[in-house]
Amino acid sequence: MSQQRQMQWSQRLERLHALKDRYAAASRYDRAYKTYLIIQHVYDRWAEEVFGLRPQSR
């Protein structure tokens, strides 16, 4: 994976984690949970790109 692509993934995940933390701090746990699910999906896509893995069904 190129340095630029790695930076894109890192920035995307950092923004999502910050958003989830802001929702939790504002007691918007429903939105924090939805953001958490999005983060898990992004990690699945990252793993697929890096390792060529297909995400397992949950």
C-alpha positions as CSV (number, residue, x, y, z in Angstrom):
1,M,0.0,0.0,0.0
2,S,1.3,3.4,-0.9
3,Q,2.2,6.0,1.7
4,Q,-0.5,8.3,0.4
5,R,-3.2,5.6,0.5
6,Q,-2.2,4.6,4.0
7,M,-2.5,8.3,5.0
8,Q,-6.0,8.4,3.5
9,W,-7.1,5.4,5.6
10,S,-5.6,6.8,8.7
11,Q,-7.2,10.2,8.3
12,R,-10.6,8.7,7.6
13,L,-10.4,6.5,10.7
14,E,-9.2,9.4,12.9
15,R,-12.1,11.5,11.8
16,L,-14.6,8.8,12.4
17,H,-13.2,8.0,15.9
18,A,-13.3,11.7,16.8
19,L,-17.0,11.9,15.6
20,K,-17.9,8.9,17.7
21,D,-16.2,10.5,20.7
22,R,-18.1,13.7,20.2
23,Y,-21.4,11.9,20.0
24,A,-20.7,10.0,23.1
25,A,-19.6,13.1,25.0
26,A,-22.9,14.8,23.9
27,S,-24.9,11.7,25.2
28,R,-25.9,10.8,21.7
29,Y,-25.3,7.2,22.1
30,D,-27.5,6.1,19.2
31,R,-25.4,8.1,16.8
32,A,-22.1,7.0,18.6
33,Y,-23.2,3.4,18.0
34,K,-24.0,4.0,14.4
35,T,-20.6,5.7,13.9
36,Y,-19.0,2.7,15.6
37,L,-20.6,0.4,13.1
38,I,-19.3,2.5,10.3
39,I,-15.8,2.4,11.8
40,Q,-16.1,-1.4,11.8
41,H,-17.1,-1.4,8.1
42,V,-14.1,0.9,7.3
43,Y,-11.8,-1.5,9.1
44,D,-13.2,-4.4,7.0
45,R,-12.7,-2.5,3.8
46,W,-9.1,-1.6,4.9
47,A,-8.3,-5.3,5.6
48,E,-9.8,-6.3,2.3
49,E,-7.5,-3.7,0.5
50,V,-4.4,-4.5,2.4
51,F,-4.6,-8.3,2.8
52,G,-7.1,-9.2,0.0
53,L,-9.5,-10.5,2.6
54,R,-13.2,-10.6,2.3
55,P,-15.0,-9.6,5.4
56,Q,-16.8,-12.4,7.3
57,S,-20.5,-12.1,7.7
58,R,-21.6,-11.2,11.2
